[in-house]
Each structure stands twice: as structure tokens, then as C-alpha cells.
Amino acid sequence: MAQEIEDIASLKLPEALKQLKNGYEAMEKIARYCQGTAQKKKEYQQVYMQSQDYSKDALTNAAYHVNAIGIHLTQFLSLQAERVEQLDIHIKILTDVRPGAQNA
């Protein structure tokens, strides 16, 4: 379980956040491209349709990555809660054993 927590915290979450950031940077590039193309060409309708397609793809991609981050965070928190419960049980056992050892 500790390895799973470590994997999520050090690998999965950072990678998902990196992908989300890459998507944001891609959206900025798309916006600059569309703006530059619209200024250079008279084909505004085509540029508009193309920018709409790019934007839909980028938003779908962002939603996917936000969902992946949510899944990883849920797994991470669930594993941590499970680990805390195990530690709580161990502490209760040690607390129960310790007073008994003093009476013996």
C-alpha cells in the first residue's frame, strides 16, 4: 500500500498535472495561430471553423486530464485513509498491550 501511495504521489499525479499544463500551453498556441491566420487571410469562416475544432479537441483533452487527476487524487486519499486506519488500529493495540504489561 505504501508503494501505491508513493507511485500516485510521485508519478501519476505529477504526470497528469504535466499533461494538463501541456494542454493549456497547446491552447495558447492554437489561439495565437488562429489569431495570426485570421489577420493574414480573408478566409475568416474557415479559420473560425478550424479554431472551433481545435478548441473542442483541446477542451476534451483538458477534461480527460482533469478526470485523470481526480481519479488519482481519489485513489491517493483512499489509500492514505486506509493507511491511517491501520495505524490507528496498531496504536490502539499498543495502548491496550502496554497497560497490561505494567500490571504483570
N, C-alpha and C positions, 0 to 999 in steps of 0.2 A: 504494500500500500504506500509506503514512504517513497518508493521508486516512482509510482504512478503520480503522486503529488509533485515530485521533483520534475518529472517529464512534462507535466502540464505547465508548471510554473516556469520552467527554464527553456522549454522547446515549443510546445504547442501554442501557448498564448502569445509569446513574442512573435512567432511566425505569422499567426493570424493577424496580429496588430500591424506587422510589417506589410502584409498583403493589403490590408485596408488602407494604409498610408500610400502604398503604391497606386491603389485605385484612385485615391484623392489626387495624387500627382498626375495621373493619366487624365483625369477630368480637367485639370488646369491646362494640360497640353491640348486637349480636344477643344477647349474653349478658345485658346489662342489661335489654333489652326482655323477654326470656323470663323473667327473674327477676321483674321488675315485674309482668308479666302473670300469672304463676303465683301471685303473692301477692294479686292483686286478684280473680282469678276462681277459681271452683271447678272449672273445666274443665281439670284438670291433664293429662289424657291428650291433649287437643287441643294444649295448649301444648307438651307434651313432643314430640309428633309434629312440630309446626311447628318447634320448636327443632332437632330432628334434621335436618329438611330444610334449614334454614338452615345448620347446621353442615356438612352434606355439601357443600353448594354452596360454602361458604367454604373448606373444605379442598381441594376440587377446584380452586378458583381459586388457592389458595396453591401447590398442586403445579404448576399451569401456570406460575406466575410463577417458581418455583424452577427449573423446567426451562428457561424462557427465560433466566434468569440464567446457568445452567450452559452453555447454548449460546453465549451472548455471551462468557462467560469463555473457553470453549474456542477460539472464533474469535480472540479477542483474544490469547491466549497463542500460538496457532499463528502468527498474523501477526507477533507480536513475535519468535518463534523464527526465522521465515523472514528477518526483517529483520536479526537478529543474524548469521545465516549469511551474508547478503550482505555485511555489514560485515566479517566475518571474512575473506571472500574478498578484499575490497578491501584490507584490511590486509596480507594475505599477498602480494598483487600488489605493493603499495607496498614491502614489505620486500624482495621479490625484485628489484625495479627499482632500488632505492636502492643496494645494494652494487655492482651492475653499472655504475651511473652514476659511481661513485667510481673504478672501475678504468679507465674510458675516458679 
